[in-house]
Amino acid sequence: MRCLFCDRPIESYSLASLFLKTDELCPKCRRRLSLKRKKIPLGGFEVKTFFSYDGFFRDLLLQYKECHDEALKDVFLYGLKEYLELRYHGYHLLCIPSTGKKLEERGFDHLKEMFRLVQLKKICCLKMKEEITQEGKDLRERRKMETNYAYIGPDVDKILIADDVMTTGSTLKGAFSAVKCHAKMVKVISLAYKNITLHL
Ligand SMILES: [Zn+2]
């Protein structure tokens, strides 16, 4: 078997791979994707993140999302999936939706695919009011996302909102405010956190 990222043959396995599913990254790449748990307060709620958006996470994510390398879908939650299942047992998992344009470009829903093996009930009840892509947008434009989501599903007890990268937090704020009246408990996670200086 070869590493899905660097293509080197995988000859040794980590301890974790003895009892988890075999890792599709080689130990060298896996070490570069080290867990850095953080809790980031975001105006009334908290976002739990697991990786910093540094060189390697970014390279891996770009390879997956923008070069449409769908095979990488399971490498991000390797070793984290079990933690999420325990920690958020009883929650409904709600992934931030992509725009129709992005879905069409990629041919797959990158976030849903990343979380597909997580054994939590999934709901897809978040809709964008206006299809806005955030790339290259300034802070003022990004802020539009804070009021750009609507929840169109049934009320449930607990919802876990999940995204891949948090930058300004506008998307997660928008999702949280759309969801908060429809569940007794809402938690938010983002796999990675991009540390940027905000000019407020
Ligand atoms: Zn590798």
Boltz pocket constraint, residues with backbone or C-beta under 6 A from the ligand:
constraints:
  - pocket:
      binder: B
      contacts: [[A, 3], [A, 4], [A, 5], [A, 6], [A, 7], [A, 8], [A, 25], [A, 26], [A, 27], [A, 28], [A, 29], [A, 30]]
      max_distance: 6.0
